[in-house]
Amino acid sequence: MARTSETAAVFSAGTIQGVALVTFPAASAIFVSPSYYGFSSTAYGGMFLPQAITAISASLIGGNLTGRWGIKRTYLLGLFANLVSMSLLVASQFFRSDQRLAYGILLLATASLGVGFGLTVPSLNTFAAAFFPQAVNRAVLMLNALLGLGTALAPVFVALFLGLGIWWGLPVMVAALLALLLLFSARLPLQALPTSAPDRQAGLPARFWVFAAFALLYGVVETMNGNWATLYMTTSLAASTTVASLALAAFWVMVTVGRVLFAAIEEQFPASRTYHLLPFVAAIAFVSLTVLPAGALAPGVLTFGLAGLGCSALLPLTISFGQRELTTMVAAVAGGLIAFYQLGYGLAAFGVGPLEALSGLSLSAIYGLAALVALAMAAMSFAVVGRSSASVATIGVKR
């Protein structure tokens, strides 16, 4: 019964973490609207820089915290940091008349979200692997599918609360769910079998950097969709805020659908093939976005859905492949790869605004550059799977 409750807590946490993660990008129209915060595109992108920095830091030190405090306390600390983030986001609305103060509060909020993400997600991946040792890849994919479900729900809830005239209803709801989850999780054992740590004197295995480079590129590709979809729809395609939210939801829905789909067809379509195919799907989506004319709302929504499918299984499979191959540092793989994923996140979240301002490129043209990043991922996918394909190619392979 205890393990059933632990599983429920972990997979529920994945969904709630997904909603929290996309709460800020889902509200992008609020942040740049003169009727609300009135930030520029560069200021909006800059909001995510603290998140990337703290997420990277938290992911890297999470292993040490787990060694000292145990994985349960590390996980609970991550949930609490998420709760602080949502609370600060709600509080920021009361200071909109002072744009600098409101922006400072939002920077603290995204920094807290980065801590929460960096501590919670590696812990959840470790729990999932420990709870289902005979189907590790499948468990990790399903956990990340639920995280994707949460990310898909965030823009839907934003549109709903906007319609009610209370956009801040989403962070209030997420904060309430996090508080309940904290109380529920605190009563559970939430233990995972200890795993070996890397030999610090020997350094990280050379193969780790291959996985890390792929995770970084993936972070760029995902964030170009997850953080900039709504602004692309409103500025390039002249979409309403509701339609823009629908495009973002389509991206995250297809991320979730893809993760479930590729877990379900594991026997017919091995994970190695999925890993090689999906970057090309993402590249096709990016190229399509560069040629859509203003007013092409339905094609825009569908194209972001295609991009979501292209992103879907890549990060969880990277973590699963890494945990299976890098056996000398299993405990550190998830945190390390999440750190590099967040580095890519930071590059895309913060870099687009300055790139627009300095180069004069439109957001549509920048999506064309992102297609090159997706193609680089396609090439790297062969290096990631490489020699270990025989042992890790099938999702859910028995140990």
Secondary structure as GFF3:
##gff-version 3
##sequence-region A 1 399
A	DSSP	alpha_helix	2	26	.	.	.	ID=ss1
A	DSSP	alpha_helix	28	32	.	.	.	ID=ss2
A	DSSP	alpha_helix	41	46	.	.	.	ID=ss3
A	DSSP	alpha_helix	49	69	.	.	.	ID=ss4
A	DSSP	alpha_helix	71	92	.	.	.	ID=ss5
A	DSSP	three_ten_helix	93	95	.	.	.	ID=ss6
A	DSSP	alpha_helix	99	131	.	.	.	ID=ss7
A	DSSP	alpha_helix	136	163	.	.	.	ID=ss8
A	DSSP	alpha_helix	169	186	.	.	.	ID=ss9
A	DSSP	alpha_helix	206	226	.	.	.	ID=ss10
A	DSSP	alpha_helix	229	235	.	.	.	ID=ss11
A	DSSP	alpha_helix	241	264	.	.	.	ID=ss12
A	DSSP	alpha_helix	271	291	.	.	.	ID=ss13
A	DSSP	alpha_helix	297	311	.	.	.	ID=ss14
A	DSSP	alpha_helix	314	325	.	.	.	ID=ss15
A	DSSP	three_ten_helix	327	329	.	.	.	ID=ss16
A	DSSP	alpha_helix	330	359	.	.	.	ID=ss17
A	DSSP	alpha_helix	363	385	.	.	.	ID=ss18
A	DSSP	three_ten_helix	386	388	.	.	.	ID=ss19
A	DSSP	alpha_helix	389	392	.	.	.	ID=ss20
###
